[in-house]
Amino acid sequence: MVDSSKPIYPISVAAKLLSVHPRTLRIYEEEGLLKPARQGNKRFFSNDDIEWVSCLRKLIHEKGISIPGVKMLLDLTPCWKIKDCPPDVRTKCSAFIDRSAPCWEQVDTACAKDLRHCRDCEVYTMAMHEAQVMIEVA
């Protein structure tokens, strides 16, 4: 069984799996909605990335939410709420103290320490899955 977070698909294969143009994936990356793994200048996508892009596509095309709107929704979901951090952990978390950016954009947060990529972060993947659930319910 392949680990769903392991980046195995080059951009051309990922685009084909999602029925999108590779440029679409590059736009999502430029907008900060997607962080594919890099090997040199080549992008590689995991099954989690494919699922996340599918979720983004539903938000954008089925629900009519713009890319800035999606980014705002993600910004409004605090990591400590998703992870249910106890108060003593929150007081030490820079993402809790400085709420100007989501935790995955702050490299010094308690959640992000020792993590190389957001795809390794429980909070980031939980936010991705929570967004998917919200789409399915709506």
N, C-alpha and C positions, 0 to 999 in steps of 0.2 A: 504494500500500500504506500502510495506517495504522500508525503507530508503536504498538507494543503497550503502551507506557507512557503514551500520551497519554490523559488523562481525557476521555472523550467521552459516557459514559452517565450520565444523571441517575439518582437512586436508584430511581425507579419502574421504569425500563428494566433496570437492573442486577438488581433483585429478580426481575423477570419472567424474565430470562435464566437466573437461578439457581434459579428455582422456589421462592423464599423470600419471606417477608413483608419489606417494607422495615425493619420493626423489628429483624429479625434482623441486618441490616447495621449498624444503629445500635448494637446490642448489641456486635457484634464491634469496632466502632470504640471504644465506651466501654471495652471490655476491653483496648484497645491492640493488638489483633490486625490491625487494618485502618486505613489512613490515607488515606481518599479525599481528592482535591483539593477545595478549597473555592473557590467564587466567591460572595462574600457569605455568606449562610447556607445555600447550596445545595451539596450533595455531588455530585461527579462521579467516576465510576469508569472505569478503563482496562481493557483486555483482560487485562493482568497482574493487576489487582485481581480480575477475574472468575475467573481461573485460581486465584489464591490462595484465594479464598472457596470455590471448588470443592474445593480441597485440604483446607481447614479442615473443610468439611462431611463429607468422607470420614473424616478423623481422628475427628471427633465422633460421627458416626452409624454408620459401618461398623466402626471400630476401637474405639469405646466410650471414647474419651479425652475427659475433661472439658475445659472451657475453661481452668481453672487448670493442668491437665495439659499442654495444648498450649503454654501460656505457659512452663511449666517446660522442656519440650523445646526450645523456641526459645532460652531462656536458657542452656541447656547447650551450644549450638553456638557456639563462639567465632568471631568474624569472622576472626581471624588464621589459623584452621585452614581455613576455607572459602576464603580468598583466598591461602593459603599464603605469608604474609608472611615475609620473611627476618628473622633475629634483630635486625639493626640497625634495621629498621623497627619491629619490635615494641617495642623499648625506648623509642621515642619516642611510642608510641600510648597514649593515656589509657585506651582500652578494654582494653588488655592489662595496664596498671598497675592500674587500678581495675576489677575484675571483678564489681562489685556489680550491674551492669545491662548488657544487651546494647549493642553499639556504637551501634545506631540510636536508642537512648534517651539517648545522651550526645552533646551537640552539639559538644563540643570534641575529638572523636576525629580521628585522622588520616584515617580513612575518610569522616567526615561533613563535613569542612571544604569549604566552597564548594558544598555540596549543599543544595538547598532542601527536598527531600522524600526519604524513604527509597526511593521508587520510582526515584530517580535513582542510587541507590547499588548498585554491583556486589555488595557483600557481602550486602545485604538481598535482592536479587533472586536471588542464588545460594542463600541460605538457603531462600527460597521454593521454588525448583526442586528443591533437595536433599530437602526435606520431601515434595514430590510423588513423587520417585523412591522414597523410603523407603516411601510408601504403596503404590505399585505393586508393589514387591518383596515386601512383607509379606503 
